[in-house]
Amino acid sequence: MTVHRVVPNVQSGAVQENREFYGLLGFEEVMNLGWIMTLASPSSPTAQISFIAGDKTAPVVPDMSVEVDDVDAAYAVMRESGAEVVHPLQDEEWGVRRFFVRDPNGRVVNVLGHR
């Protein structure tokens, strides 16, 4: 399995303030769905941070997102390991297939792949 990127997710309702603050560090908005906004470095596009007011389809806001090349294989590995799946594997209307799993620290990880 290949990891394409890891993105910290910060629960926040201060979208404009975060866009301005992280813009001072060189980040630019690359996605904004209203409930989640992602900023990225133009010189290193996989250097990203997301701000989430509340997840659109899941019961919790994930602490981080991990994009993999085969989300179905990742889901099978996590289920076989006995890890707690917090949000089931599903296709989302914004073009990703994802699930949430709890790590040993209690953090919720959004594991996704783009469709």
MOPAC internal coordinates of N, CA, C and O (Angstrom, degrees):
PM7 1SCF
backbone

  N    0.0000 0     0.00 0     0.00 0    0    0    0
  C    1.4384 1     0.00 0     0.00 0    1    0    0
  C    1.5254 1   108.66 1     0.00 0    2    1    0
  O    1.2310 1   120.90 1   -42.43 1    3    2    1
  N    1.3125 1   115.88 1   137.57 1    3    2    1
  C    1.4554 1   121.94 1  -179.68 1    5    3    2
  C    1.5177 1   110.16 1  -109.69 1    6    5    3
  O    1.2310 1   120.48 1   -47.93 1    7    6    5
  N    1.3134 1   116.69 1   132.07 1    7    6    5
  C    1.4710 1   122.35 1   174.55 1    9    7    6
  C    1.5233 1   107.50 1   -92.77 1   10    9    7
  O    1.2310 1   120.68 1   -53.84 1   11   10    9
  N    1.3248 1   116.30 1   126.16 1   11   10    9
  C    1.4646 1   121.25 1   179.59 1   13   11   10
  C    1.5266 1   112.22 1   -90.04 1   14   13   11
  O    1.2310 1   120.29 1   143.45 1   15   14   13
  N    1.3425 1   117.06 1   -36.55 1   15   14   13
  C    1.4617 1   120.43 1   179.40 1   17   15   14
  C    1.5122 1   109.60 1  -166.54 1   18   17   15
  O    1.2310 1   121.21 1   -21.43 1   19   18   17
  N    1.3202 1   115.28 1   158.57 1   19   18   17
  C    1.4575 1   123.01 1   174.56 1   21   19   18
  C    1.5256 1   106.19 1  -127.89 1   22   21   19
  O    1.2310 1   120.46 1   -51.18 1   23   22   21
  N    1.3321 1   116.72 1   128.82 1   23   22   21
  C    1.4563 1   121.36 1  -174.90 1   25   23   22
  C    1.5257 1   109.51 1  -126.69 1   26   25   23
  O    1.2310 1   119.79 1   -56.89 1   27   26   25
  N    1.3395 1   118.00 1   123.11 1   27   26   25
  C    1.4604 1   118.44 1   173.02 1   29   27   26
  C    1.5288 1   109.66 1   -70.52 1   30   29   27
  O    1.2310 1   120.92 1   -39.57 1   31   30   29
  N    1.3249 1   115.84 1   140.43 1   31   30   29
  C    1.4634 1   122.43 1   177.39 1   33   31   30
  C    1.5200 1   108.35 1  -111.92 1   34   33   31
  O    1.2310 1   120.60 1   -56.18 1   35   34   33
  N    1.3190 1   116.46 1   123.82 1   35   34   33
  C    1.4598 1   122.20 1  -179.30 1   37   35   34
  C    1.5159 1   108.21 1  -111.05 1   38   37   35
  O    1.2310 1   120.64 1   -58.51 1   39   38   37
  N    1.3359 1   116.39 1   121.49 1   39   38   37
  C    1.4571 1   119.45 1   176.95 1   41   39   38
  C    1.5189 1   108.42 1   -73.84 1   42   41   39
  O    1.2310 1   120.78 1   -57.32 1   43   42   41
  N    1.3458 1   116.12 1   122.68 1   43   42   41
  C    1.4585 1   120.46 1  -174.85 1   45   43   42
  C    1.5149 1   110.15 1  -164.79 1   46   45   43
  O    1.2310 1   120.93 1   -34.85 1   47   46   45
  N    1.3007 1   115.83 1   145.15 1   47   46   45
  C    1.4573 1   121.73 1   172.59 1   49   47   46
  C    1.5206 1   111.35 1  -102.35 1   50   49   47
  O    1.2310 1   120.07 1  -179.34 1   51   50   49
  N    1.3185 1   117.47 1     0.66 1   51   50   49
  C    1.4715 1   122.61 1  -175.56 1   53   51   50
  C    1.5263 1   110.64 1   -94.97 1   54   53   51
  O    1.2310 1   120.56 1  -115.62 1   55   54   53
  N    1.3178 1   116.53 1    64.38 1   55   54   53
  C    1.4586 1   121.28 1  -175.23 1   57   55   54
  C    1.5290 1   111.24 1   -62.27 1   58   57   55
  O    1.2310 1   120.26 1   124.89 1   59   58   57
  N    1.3040 1   117.11 1   -55.11 1   59   58   57
  C    1.4708 1   121.01 1  -177.19 1   61   59   58
  C    1.5211 1   110.99 1   -59.14 1   62   61   59
  O    1.2310 1   120.24 1   135.57 1   63   62   61
  N    1.3202 1   117.15 1   -44.43 1   63   62   61
  C    1.4624 1   121.01 1  -179.36 1   65   63   62
  C    1.5263 1   111.60 1   -62.50 1   66   65   63
  O    1.2310 1   120.16 1   139.33 1   67   66   65
  N    1.3323 1   117.30 1   -40.67 1   67   66   65
  C    1.4690 1   120.79 1   177.84 1   69   67   66
  C    1.5142 1   111.71 1   -68.52 1   70   69   67
  O    1.2310 1   120.36 1   140.52 1   71   70   69
  N    1.3288 1   116.92 1   -39.48 1   71   70   69
  C    1.4710 1   120.37 1   177.84 1   73   71   70
  C    1.5292 1   109.40 1   -59.63 1   74   73   71
  O    1.2310 1   120.32 1   134.72 1   75   74   73
  N    1.3216 1   117.00 1   -45.28 1   75   74   73
  C    1.4613 1   121.31 1  -179.54 1   77   75   74
  C    1.5316 1   111.19 1   -67.50 1   78   77   75
  O    1.2310 1   119.80 1   133.21 1   79   78   77
  N    1.3382 1   117.99 1   -46.79 1   79   78   77
  C    1.4659 1   121.70 1  -177.68 1   81   79   78
  C    1.5282 1   111.30 1   -61.50 1   82   81   79
  O    1.2310 1   120.32 1   127.04 1   83   82   81
  N    1.3288 1   116.99 1   -52.96 1   83   82   81
  C    1.4636 1   120.26 1  -177.67 1   85   83   82
  C    1.5303 1   111.67 1   -72.56 1   86   85   83
  O    1.2310 1   120.54 1   159.19 1   87   86   85
  N    1.3336 1   116.58 1   -20.81 1   87   86   85
  C    1.4577 1   120.44 1   172.24 1   89   87   86
  C    1.5168 1   111.52 1   -62.67 1   90   89   87
  O    1.2310 1   120.60 1   147.46 1   91   90   89
  N    1.3284 1   116.46 1   -32.54 1   91   90   89
  C    1.4637 1   121.03 1   176.57 1   93   91   90
  C    1.5274 1   111.26 1   -62.77 1   94   93   91
  O    1.2310 1   120.30 1   155.45 1   95   94   93
  N    1.3381 1   117.03 1   -24.55 1   95   94   93
  C    1.4678 1   122.03 1   178.38 1   97   95   94
  C    1.5307 1   112.13 1   -93.99 1   98   97   95
  O    1.2310 1   120.64 1  -177.30 1   99   98   97
  N    1.3279 1   116.38 1     2.70 1   99   98   97
  C    1.4583 1   120.44 1   176.95 1  101   99   98
  C    1.5133 1   115.81 1   101.19 1  102  101   99
  O    1.2310 1   119.70 1  -179.48 1  103  102  101
  N    1.3337 1   118.17 1     0.52 1  103  102  101
  C    1.4650 1   120.41 1   179.17 1  105  103  102
  C    1.5210 1   110.65 1   -76.60 1  106  105  103
  O    1.2310 1   120.99 1   -31.90 1  107  106  105
  N    1.3321 1   115.70 1   148.10 1  107  106  105
  C    1.4586 1   122.61 1   176.11 1  109  107  106
  C    1.5218 1   109.68 1  -128.69 1  110  109  107
  O    1.2310 1   120.87 1   -32.27 1  111  110  109
  N    1.3287 1   115.94 1   147.73 1  111  110  109
  C    1.4616 1   120.63 1   178.37 1  113  111  110
  C    1.5241 1   110.02 1   -67.12 1  114  113  111
  O    1.2310 1   120.89 1   -51.99 1  115  114  113
  N    1.3411 1   115.89 1   128.01 1  115  114  113
  C    1.4602 1   120.82 1   177.73 1  117  115  114
  C    1.5258 1   112.07 1  -117.57 1  118  117  115
  O    1.2310 1   120.29 1   165.70 1  119  118  117
  N    1.3424 1   117.05 1   -14.30 1  119  118  117
  C    1.4553 1   121.01 1   177.93 1  121  119  118
  C    1.5223 1   108.22 1  -156.77 1  122  121  119
  O    1.2310 1   120.90 1   -41.28 1  123  122  121
  N    1.3316 1   115.89 1   138.72 1  123  122  121
  C    1.4576 1   120.60 1   174.63 1  125  123  122
  C    1.5207 1   107.84 1  -149.92 1  126  125  123
  O    1.2310 1   121.11 1   -71.40 1  127  126  125
  N    1.3498 1   115.49 1   108.60 1  127  126  125
  C    1.4687 1   120.85 1   179.72 1  129  127  126
  C    1.5213 1   111.74 1  -101.80 1  130  129  127
  O    1.2310 1   120.49 1  -170.15 1  131  130  129
  N    1.3282 1   116.67 1     9.85 1  131  130  129
  C    1.4530 1   120.36 1  -178.45 1  133  131  130
  C    1.5130 1   111.90 1    94.72 1  134  133  131
  O    1.2310 1   120.05 1   131.36 1  135  134  133
  N    1.3122 1   117.50 1   -48.64 1  135  134  133
  C    1.4676 1   121.82 1  -179.96 1  137  135  134
  C    1.5237 1   111.81 1   -99.90 1  138  137  135
  O    1.2310 1   120.07 1   166.01 1  139  138  137
  N    1.3442 1   117.48 1   -13.99 1  139  138  137
  C    1.4605 1   123.30 1   176.06 1  141  139  138
  C    1.5236 1   108.38 1  -141.80 1  142  141  139
  O    1.2310 1   121.34 1   -43.36 1  143  142  141
  N    1.3380 1   115.04 1   136.64 1  143  142  141
  C    1.4619 1   121.74 1   176.02 1  145  143  142
  C    1.5233 1   107.52 1  -129.13 1  146  145  143
  O    1.2310 1   120.62 1   -45.99 1  147  146  145
  N    1.3274 1   116.41 1   134.01 1  147  146  145
  C    1.4543 1   121.35 1   177.75 1  149  147  146
  C    1.5175 1   109.52 1  -116.43 1  150  149  147
  O    1.2310 1   121.57 1   -46.35 1  151  150  149
  N    1.3269 1   114.60 1   133.65 1  151  150  149
  C    1.4583 1   122.57 1   175.62 1  153  151  150
  C    1.5172 1   107.99 1  -111.61 1  154  153  151
  O    1.2310 1   120.42 1   -34.04 1  155  154  153
  N    1.3315 1   116.81 1   145.96 1  155  154  153
  C    1.4612 1   121.20 1   179.89 1  157  155  154
  C    1.5184 1   110.15 1  -139.67 1  158  157  155
  O    1.2310 1   121.56 1   -22.06 1  159  158  157
  N    1.3112 1   114.61 1   157.94 1  159  158  157
  C    1.4521 1   121.43 1   174.71 1  161  159  158
  C    1.5259 1   108.73 1   -82.49 1  162  161  159
  O    1.2310 1   119.29 1   -54.98 1  163  162  161
  N    1.3282 1   118.97 1   125.02 1  163  162  161
  C    1.4639 1   120.25 1   178.87 1  165  163  162
  C    1.5342 1   112.71 1   -61.52 1  166  165  163
  O    1.2310 1   119.98 1   148.96 1  167  166  165
  N    1.3241 1   117.65 1   -31.04 1  167  166  165
  C    1.4613 1   120.66 1  -178.33 1  169  167  166
  C    1.5229 1   113.01 1   -83.06 1  170  169  167
  O    1.2310 1   120.66 1   161.01 1  171  170  169
  N    1.3333 1   116.35 1   -18.99 1  171  170  169
  C    1.4620 1   121.86 1   179.01 1  173  171  170
  C    1.5299 1   107.66 1  -143.94 1  174  173  171
  O    1.2310 1   119.92 1   -99.66 1  175  174  173
  N    1.3327 1   117.75 1    80.34 1  175  174  173
  C    1.4664 1   122.03 1  -169.64 1  177  175  174
  C    1.5270 1   116.99 1   -57.38 1  178  177  175
  O    1.2310 1   119.65 1   159.28 1  179  178  177
  N    1.3350 1   118.27 1   -20.72 1  179  178  177
  C    1.4633 1   118.45 1   178.07 1  181  179  178
  C    1.5306 1   111.93 1   -85.10 1  182  181  179
  O    1.2310 1   119.81 1   175.56 1  183  182  181
  N    1.3329 1   117.97 1    -4.44 1  183  182  181
  C    1.4652 1   121.78 1   172.66 1  185  183  182
  C    1.5241 1   106.50 1   -83.45 1  186  185  183
  O    1.2310 1   120.84 1   -78.15 1  187  186  185
  N    1.3317 1   115.99 1   101.85 1  187  186  185
  C    1.4586 1   121.48 1  -171.65 1  189  187  186
  C    1.5200 1   111.45 1  -135.38 1  190  189  187
  O    1.2310 1   121.71 1   -18.70 1  191  190  189
  N    1.3388 1   114.33 1   161.30 1  191  190  189
  C    1.4583 1   122.30 1   171.10 1  193  191  190
  C    1.5246 1   106.73 1  -145.54 1  194  193  191
  O    1.2310 1   120.67 1   -40.81 1  195  194  193
  N    1.3313 1   116.33 1   139.19 1  195  194  193
  C    1.4633 1   121.00 1   179.30 1  197  195  194
  C    1.5204 1   110.01 1  -116.40 1  198  197  195
  O    1.2310 1   121.12 1   -32.98 1  199  198  197
  N    1.3213 1   115.47 1   147.02 1  199  198  197
  C    1.4598 1   122.99 1   176.13 1  201  199  198
  C    1.5213 1   107.36 1  -120.21 1  202  201  199
  O    1.2310 1   121.01 1   -54.38 1  203  202  201
  N    1.3290 1   115.67 1   125.62 1  203  202  201
  C    1.4604 1   121.31 1  -173.03 1  205  203  202
  C    1.5290 1   109.79 1  -123.67 1  206  205  203
  O    1.2310 1   120.88 1   -55.67 1  207  206  205
  N    1.3297 1   115.91 1   124.33 1  207  206  205
  C    1.4660 1   120.55 1   175.73 1  209  207  206
  C    1.5292 1   109.46 1   -76.09 1  210  209  207
  O    1.2310 1   120.31 1   139.82 1  211  210  209
  N    1.3217 1   117.02 1   -40.18 1  211  210  209
  C    1.4642 1   124.64 1   178.94 1  213  211  210
  C    1.5036 1   107.21 1  -178.28 1  214  213  211
  O    1.2310 1   119.75 1   -40.78 1  215  214  213
  N    1.3232 1   118.08 1   139.22 1  215  214  213
  C    1.4588 1   120.31 1  -176.06 1  217  215  214
  C    1.5265 1   110.83 1   -70.10 1  218  217  215
  O    1.2310 1   120.26 1   -41.37 1  219  218  217
  N    1.3130 1   117.11 1   138.63 1  219  218  217
  C    1.4627 1   122.20 1  -175.87 1  221  219  218
  C    1.5216 1   113.33 1   -67.82 1  222  221  219
  O    1.2310 1   119.44 1   142.89 1  223  222  221
  N    1.3436 1   118.68 1   -37.11 1  223  222  221
  C    1.4625 1   119.53 1  -174.03 1  225  223  222
  C    1.5218 1   114.39 1  -123.91 1  226  225  223
  O    1.2310 1   119.88 1   174.45 1  227  226  225
  N    1.3281 1   117.83 1    -5.55 1  227  226  225
  C    1.4638 1   120.42 1  -176.04 1  229  227  226
  C    1.5323 1   110.73 1  -109.30 1  230  229  227
  O    1.2310 1   120.55 1   -22.04 1  231  230  229
  N    1.3362 1   116.55 1   157.96 1  231  230  229
  C    1.4696 1   120.49 1  -176.49 1  233  231  230
  C    1.5288 1   114.34 1   -76.85 1  234  233  231
  O    1.2310 1   119.92 1   166.11 1  235  234  233
  N    1.3311 1   117.77 1   -13.89 1  235  234  233
  C    1.4661 1   121.61 1  -179.00 1  237  235  234
  C    1.5227 1   109.67 1  -138.14 1  238  237  235
  O    1.2310 1   121.05 1   -17.38 1  239  238  237
  N    1.3294 1   115.60 1   162.62 1  239  238  237
  C    1.4651 1   121.26 1   173.40 1  241  239  238
  C    1.5243 1   107.48 1   -91.57 1  242  241  239
  O    1.2310 1   119.82 1   -54.71 1  243  242  241
  N    1.3350 1   117.95 1   125.29 1  243  242  241
  C    1.4608 1   119.67 1  -179.69 1  245  243  242
  C    1.5283 1   111.43 1   -72.08 1  246  245  243
  O    1.2310 1   121.10 1   -28.77 1  247  246  245
  N    1.3249 1   115.50 1   151.23 1  247  246  245
  C    1.4623 1   121.46 1   178.86 1  249  247  246
  C    1.5209 1   112.14 1   -80.30 1  250  249  247
  O    1.2310 1   120.47 1   151.45 1  251  250  249
  N    1.3160 1   116.71 1   -28.55 1  251  250  249
  C    1.4660 1   121.25 1   177.87 1  253  251  250
  C    1.5088 1   109.16 1  -154.47 1  254  253  251
  O    1.2310 1   121.54 1   -18.55 1  255  254  253
  N    1.3335 1   114.66 1   161.45 1  255  254  253
  C    1.4565 1   121.58 1   175.21 1  257  255  254
  C    1.5204 1   108.21 1  -119.91 1  258  257  255
  O    1.2310 1   121.26 1   -41.28 1  259  258  257
  N    1.3301 1   115.19 1   138.72 1  259  258  257
  C    1.4570 1   121.58 1   176.62 1  261  259  258
  C    1.5215 1   106.84 1  -124.96 1  262  261  259
  O    1.2310 1   120.91 1   -64.63 1  263  262  261
  N    1.3406 1   115.86 1   115.37 1  263  262  261
  C    1.4543 1   120.66 1   178.01 1  265  263  262
  C    1.5233 1   108.85 1   -91.44 1  266  265  263
  O    1.2310 1   121.04 1   -53.69 1  267  266  265
  N    1.3337 1   115.61 1   126.31 1  267  266  265
  C    1.4632 1   121.78 1  -179.02 1  269  267  266
  C    1.5296 1   109.78 1  -121.25 1  270  269  267
  O    1.2310 1   121.09 1   -14.81 1  271  270  269
  N    1.3272 1   115.52 1   165.19 1  271  270  269
  C    1.4626 1   119.72 1  -179.74 1  273  271  270
  C    1.5253 1   112.69 1   -78.75 1  274  273  271
  O    1.2310 1   119.62 1   157.94 1  275  274  273
  N    1.3460 1   118.33 1   -22.06 1  275  274  273
  C    1.4616 1   121.34 1  -178.28 1  277  275  274
  C    1.5294 1   109.35 1  -140.24 1  278  277  275
  O    1.2310 1   120.93 1   -92.07 1  279  278  277
  N    1.3249 1   115.83 1    87.93 1  279  278  277
  C    1.4660 1   120.54 1  -176.26 1  281  279  278
  C    1.5267 1   111.83 1   -66.85 1  282  281  279
  O    1.2310 1   119.85 1   150.05 1  283  282  281
  N    1.3168 1   117.89 1   -29.95 1  283  282  281
  C    1.4654 1   120.16 1   178.31 1  285  283  282
  C    1.5245 1   110.74 1   -66.93 1  286  285  283
  O    1.2310 1   120.22 1   138.88 1  287  286  285
  N    1.3185 1   117.19 1   -41.12 1  287  286  285
  C    1.4680 1   120.84 1   176.69 1  289  287  286
  C    1.5302 1   110.39 1   -65.67 1  290  289  287
  O    1.2310 1   120.19 1   139.19 1  291  290  289
  N    1.3277 1   117.25 1   -40.81 1  291  290  289
  C    1.4651 1   120.83 1   178.37 1  293  291  290
  C    1.5339 1   110.31 1   -61.76 1  294  293  291
  O    1.2310 1   120.72 1   138.82 1  295  294  293
  N    1.3224 1   116.23 1   -41.18 1  295  294  293
  C    1.4705 1   120.83 1   178.88 1  297  295  294
  C    1.5318 1   110.47 1   -62.42 1  298  297  295
  O    1.2310 1   120.60 1   135.15 1  299  298  297
  N    1.3269 1   116.45 1   -44.85 1  299  298  297
  C    1.4675 1   120.75 1   179.77 1  301  299  298
  C    1.5279 1   110.68 1   -61.87 1  302  301  299
  O    1.2310 1   120.25 1   136.64 1  303  302  301
  N    1.3266 1   117.12 1   -43.36 1  303  302  301
  C    1.4673 1   121.20 1   179.48 1  305  303  302
  C    1.5260 1   110.81 1   -62.04 1  306  305  303
  O    1.2310 1   120.17 1   135.34 1  307  306  305
  N    1.3168 1   117.27 1   -44.66 1  307  306  305
  C    1.4691 1   120.67 1  -179.42 1  309  307  306
  C    1.5256 1   111.54 1   -65.99 1  310  309  307
  O    1.2310 1   120.20 1   137.62 1  311  310  309
  N    1.3157 1   117.22 1   -42.38 1  311  310  309
  C    1.4761 1   119.69 1   178.67 1  313  311  310
  C    1.5184 1   110.81 1   -63.82 1  314  313  311
  O    1.2310 1   120.37 1   136.42 1  315  314  313
  N    1.3286 1   116.90 1   -43.58 1  315  314  313
  C    1.4664 1   121.12 1   179.51 1  317  315  314
  C    1.5230 1   111.90 1   -63.98 1  318  317  315
  O    1.2310 1   120.32 1   149.89 1  319  318  317
  N    1.3207 1   116.99 1   -30.11 1  319  318  317
  C    1.4675 1   120.72 1  -179.21 1  321  319  318
  C    1.5278 1   112.01 1   -76.68 1  322  321  319
  O    1.2310 1   120.44 1   164.59 1  323  322  321
  N    1.3395 1   116.77 1   -15.41 1  323  322  321
  C    1.4541 1   120.59 1  -177.26 1  325  323  322
  C    1.5112 1   113.53 1    89.28 1  326  325  323
  O    1.2310 1   119.87 1  -173.91 1  327  326  325
  N    1.3274 1   117.86 1     6.09 1  327  326  325
  C    1.4659 1   121.03 1   178.76 1  329  327  326
  C    1.5265 1   109.88 1   -61.78 1  330  329  327
  O    1.2310 1   121.05 1   -29.92 1  331  330  329
  N    1.3277 1   115.60 1   150.08 1  331  330  329
  C    1.4650 1   120.89 1  -179.37 1  333  331  330
  C    1.5270 1   110.48 1   -77.62 1  334  333  331
  O    1.2310 1   120.64 1   -65.87 1  335  334  333
  N    1.3210 1   116.38 1   114.13 1  335  334  333
  C    1.4596 1   121.18 1   174.53 1  337  335  334
  C    1.5306 1   106.91 1   -83.92 1  338  337  335
  O    1.2310 1   121.12 1   -60.10 1  339  338  337
  N    1.3171 1   115.46 1   119.90 1  339  338  337
  C    1.4642 1   122.01 1  -176.07 1  341  339  338
  C    1.5234 1   111.59 1   -91.23 1  342  341  339
  O    1.2310 1   120.73 1   150.47 1  343  342  341
  N    1.3234 1   116.20 1   -29.53 1  343  342  341
  C    1.4710 1   123.04 1  -179.74 1  345  343  342
  C    1.5248 1   106.33 1  -142.36 1  346  345  343
  O    1.2310 1   119.71 1   -54.10 1  347  346  345
  N    1.3312 1   118.17 1   125.90 1  347  346  345
  C    1.4706 1   120.20 1  -172.83 1  349  347  346
  C    1.5246 1   112.98 1   -68.63 1  350  349  347
  O    1.2310 1   121.50 1   -19.54 1  351  350  349
  N    1.3198 1   114.74 1   160.46 1  351  350  349
  C    1.4636 1   122.10 1   176.69 1  353  351  350
  C    1.5199 1   108.81 1   -63.10 1  354  353  351
  O    1.2310 1   121.11 1   -53.03 1  355  354  353
  N    1.3284 1   115.48 1   126.97 1  355  354  353
  C    1.4544 1   119.41 1   177.96 1  357  355  354
  C    1.5187 1   110.93 1  -159.73 1  358  357  355
  O    1.2310 1   121.40 1   -22.36 1  359  358  357
  N    1.3249 1   114.93 1   157.64 1  359  358  357
  C    1.4592 1   122.39 1   174.49 1  361  359  358
  C    1.5189 1   107.66 1   -84.18 1  362  361  359
  O    1.2310 1   120.67 1   -44.16 1  363  362  361
  N    1.3206 1   116.32 1   135.84 1  363  362  361
  C    1.4577 1   121.86 1   179.28 1  365  363  362
  C    1.5230 1   109.44 1  -108.68 1  366  365  363
  O    1.2310 1   120.86 1   -28.89 1  367  366  365
  N    1.3197 1   115.97 1   151.11 1  367  366  365
  C    1.4660 1   121.69 1  -175.58 1  369  367  366
  C    1.5250 1   113.50 1   -64.37 1  370  369  367
  O    1.2310 1   120.01 1   162.47 1  371  370  369
  N    1.3369 1   117.58 1   -17.53 1  371  370  369
  C    1.4734 1   120.10 1  -179.14 1  373  371  370
  C    1.5244 1   112.93 1   -92.97 1  374  373  371
  O    1.2310 1   120.48 1  -164.90 1  375  374  373
  N    1.3441 1   116.69 1    15.10 1  375  374  373
  C    1.4607 1   120.54 1   168.77 1  377  375  374
  C    1.5137 1   117.21 1    95.70 1  378  377  375
  O    1.2310 1   120.00 1  -163.25 1  379  378  377
  N    1.3279 1   117.61 1    16.75 1  379  378  377
  C    1.4574 1   119.40 1   176.12 1  381  379  378
  C    1.5207 1   109.84 1  -122.19 1  382  381  379
  O    1.2310 1   121.15 1   -21.96 1  383  382  381
  N    1.3120 1   115.41 1   158.04 1  383  382  381
  C    1.4653 1   123.63 1   169.86 1  385  383  382
  C    1.5049 1   103.74 1  -114.74 1  386  385  383
  O    1.2310 1   119.49 1   -50.67 1  387  386  385
  N    1.3464 1   118.58 1   129.33 1  387  386  385
  C    1.4613 1   119.92 1  -172.05 1  389  387  386
  C    1.5129 1   112.78 1  -153.05 1  390  389  387
  O    1.2310 1   121.93 1   -14.02 1  391  390  389
  N    1.3434 1   113.92 1   165.98 1  391  390  389
  C    1.4569 1   123.10 1   169.63 1  393  391  390
  C    1.5179 1   106.97 1  -150.50 1  394  393  391
  O    1.2310 1   120.73 1   -17.97 1  395  394  393
  N    1.3300 1   116.21 1   162.03 1  395  394  393
  C    1.4597 1   121.94 1   176.57 1  397  395  394
  C    1.5167 1   108.39 1  -113.59 1  398  397  395
  O    1.2310 1   120.67 1   -39.39 1  399  398  397
  N    1.3204 1   116.32 1   140.61 1  399  398  397
  C    1.4599 1   122.43 1   177.87 1  401  399  398
  C    1.5282 1   107.95 1  -136.93 1  402  401  399
  O    1.2310 1   120.83 1   -33.50 1  403  402  401
  N    1.3395 1   116.01 1   146.50 1  403  402  401
  C    1.4628 1   120.50 1   178.77 1  405  403  402
  C    1.5188 1   109.43 1   -91.82 1  406  405  403
  O    1.2310 1   120.47 1   -49.06 1  407  406  405
  N    1.3504 1   116.71 1   130.94 1  407  406  405
  C    1.4672 1   120.65 1   179.39 1  409  407  406
  C    1.5276 1   110.41 1   -85.74 1  410  409  407
  O    1.2310 1   118.97 1    -5.44 1  411  410  409
  N    1.3390 1   119.57 1   174.56 1  411  410  409
  C    1.4729 1   121.63 1  -177.47 1  413  411  410
  C    1.5321 1   113.97 1   -62.23 1  414  413  411
  O    1.2310 1   119.96 1   163.43 1  415  414  413
  N    1.3504 1   117.68 1   -16.57 1  415  414  413
  C    1.4593 1   121.44 1   178.53 1  417  415  414
  C    1.5196 1   112.68 1   -91.11 1  418  417  415
  O    1.2310 1   120.76 1   179.13 1  419  418  417
  N    1.3188 1   116.14 1    -0.87 1  419  418  417
  C    1.4534 1   120.44 1  -177.64 1  421  419  418
  C    1.5160 1   113.39 1    89.39 1  422  421  419
  O    1.2310 1   120.04 1  -179.03 1  423  422  421
  N    1.3289 1   117.53 1     0.97 1  423  422  421
  C    1.4650 1   122.26 1   179.51 1  425  423  422
  C    1.5249 1   110.16 1   -78.67 1  426  425  423
  O    1.2310 1   120.92 1   -35.57 1  427  426  425
  N    1.3150 1   115.84 1   144.43 1  427  426  425
  C    1.4566 1   121.15 1   179.47 1  429  427  426
  C    1.5302 1   108.85 1   -96.41 1  430  429  427
  O    1.2310 1   121.39 1   -53.98 1  431  430  429
  N    1.3285 1   114.95 1   126.02 1  431  430  429
  C    1.4635 1   122.01 1  -177.75 1  433  431  430
  C    1.5312 1   108.91 1  -111.39 1  434  433  431
  O    1.2310 1   121.09 1   -54.69 1  435  434  433
  N    1.3233 1   115.52 1   125.31 1  435  434  433
  C    1.4598 1   123.15 1   174.40 1  437  435  434
  C    1.5243 1   106.59 1   -88.17 1  438  437  435
  O    1.2310 1   120.22 1   -69.26 1  439  438  437
  N    1.3250 1   117.19 1   110.74 1  439  438  437
  C    1.4664 1   121.75 1   179.02 1  441  439  438
  C    1.5237 1   106.37 1  -101.32 1  442  441  439
  O    1.2310 1   120.99 1   -55.39 1  443  442  441
  N    1.3352 1   115.72 1   124.61 1  443  442  441
  C    1.4696 1   118.88 1  -171.76 1  445  443  442
  C    1.5081 1   112.38 1  -141.41 1  446  445  443
  O    1.2310 1   122.25 1   -17.64 1  447  446  445
  N    1.3110 1   113.30 1   162.36 1  447  446  445
  C    1.4534 1   122.49 1   170.38 1  449  447  446
  C    1.5120 1   106.98 1  -142.62 1  450  449  447
  O    1.2310 1   120.48 1   -33.84 1  451  450  449
  N    1.3265 1   116.68 1   146.16 1  451  450  449
  C    1.4633 1   120.25 1   177.35 1  453  451  450
  C    1.5254 1   109.20 1   -82.78 1  454  453  451
  O    1.2310 1   121.11 1   -38.06 1  455  454  453
  N    1.3155 1   115.48 1   141.94 1  455  454  453
  C    1.4644 1   121.75 1   178.72 1  457  455  454
  C    1.5061 1   110.38 1   -91.65 1  458  457  455
  O    1.2310 1   120.10 1   180.00 1  459  458  457

